[in-house]
C-alpha cells in the first residue's frame, strides 16, 4: 500500500512539475533582486535549521534506544 502511494506521488511530481515547484521562481526573483542579500541569507539559514532538526531528533532517539538496549 505504501509503495503504491509513493509511486503515485512520484508520478504526479514528475508529470506536473509546476505543481511541485509552487512559488519557487517567485521567491527566487524576489531574493535575487534585493541589493544586500540579507533576506536570501535569512532564508538560507532557515533552510539549514529546518534540514538539521530531523537529523538531530533521529540521532537523539537512536542514542536513547542504544542506551536502553545496552542495559
Buried (B, 14 or more C-beta within 10 A) or exposed (E): EEEEEEEEEEEEEEEEEEEEEEEEEEEEEEBEEEEEEEEBEEBEEEEEEEEEEEEEEEEEEEEEEEEEEEE
